[in-house]
Amino acid sequence: MSTALPAPEFKPFNLALIQLGQITADKSANLKHARSMIQKAASGEGIGEVKGKPDIIVLPECFNSPYGHVHFPVYAETIGFKHGQAYDVQSSVSESVKMLSEAAKEAGVWLLGGSIPERDASDDKLYNTATVYSPQGELVAIHRKVHLFDIDIPGKIKFKESETLTGGSTTSFFDTEFARIGLGICYDVRFPELAAISARQGCQVLIYPGAFNTTTGPLHWELLQRARAVDNQVYFSMCSPARDLTAKYHAWGHTLVMDPMGVKLIEAEDGEYILHVHIDPKAFHEARAGIPVTTQRRFDVYPDVSKGL
Ligand SMILES: NC(=O)CC(=O)C(=O)O
């Protein structure tokens, strides 16, 4: 995505993250439940010091479908969004997009609608795609998971998103009136270049819907988020589904938020939660002034990964 426009001034805002439970085989029920949780988050229900209406609400990865490569083709919806082109939600064929747009509009908040399996009508390829809505209900950005979750840890977990999905091929961010927010999805967090590019494109906050599991979660979920926050001096957050031991894939949960110094501001356990946190630009400016790595990089020794995009 182009960096032509300067990032908006970073202003204080309230973030709400929904660690969604009850993600079943019934898509309509999943959408209904997600909508009611968005309404609850918008009315200030949940944990955390901030009470009252959030400025942005976030859902987790794969919020409308069970998580697994066999499910993606069954649940996939065509979105048809093109960056830089107007999108008419009313004529969208995606029931998830319609619900999320209406929910954002009725709550009057920004909504990062987690991710859903997406089918591109032009070539039938499937993607794991996050969608973002303005408080007016416009679909303003999407992010297709760039790095597919293909792992094999013998005796623990084998997962191959590439059995049915294709990886996205762009970095993504969106501008609000309070921050430029960079996007990734789950496994994308393991690739520091993506977060570095977002930060150098001016993002002050990075939010990745994600669904780590009970093998990699305890080892890497918090570590990777702290690392991405500190190495880019940004706020960093991942929003997980709640753990469901009746599902085939056991999500780690533990939705959390790191500040730019690597201080964890809030963390859920593994059940269903709404988390509220205040994001203060002061910590961002202090981190960058105190440890000025953003101006000390040696692009004469190594290349700037954000150049040439
Ligand atoms: N589910 C993912 O995409 C990533 C994950 O669980 C991990 O990296 O570990």
The ligand as an SDF file (V2000), in Angstrom:
LIG
                    3D

  9  8  0  0  0  0  0  0  0  0999 V2000
   -2.4460  -19.9130   13.6860 N   0  0  0  0  0  0  0  0  0  0  0  0
   -1.4280  -19.2370   13.1680 C   0  0  0  0  0  0  0  0  0  0  0  0
   -1.5600  -18.6550   12.1060 O   0  0  0  0  0  0  0  0  0  0  0  0
   -0.1140  -19.1350   13.8280 C   0  0  0  0  0  0  0  0  0  0  0  0
    0.2340  -19.9450   15.0120 C   0  0  0  0  0  0  0  0  0  0  0  0
   -0.5780  -20.5790   15.6700 O   0  0  0  0  0  0  0  0  0  0  0  0
    1.6670  -19.9290   15.3510 C   0  0  0  0  0  0  0  0  0  0  0  0
    2.4290  -19.2170   14.6810 O   0  0  0  0  0  0  0  0  0  0  0  0
    2.0770  -20.6190   16.2740 O   0  0  0  0  0  0  0  0  0  0  0  0
  1  2  1  0
  2  3  2  0
  2  4  1  0
  4  5  1  0
  5  6  2  0
  5  7  1  0
  7  8  2  0
  7  9  1  0
M  END
$$$$
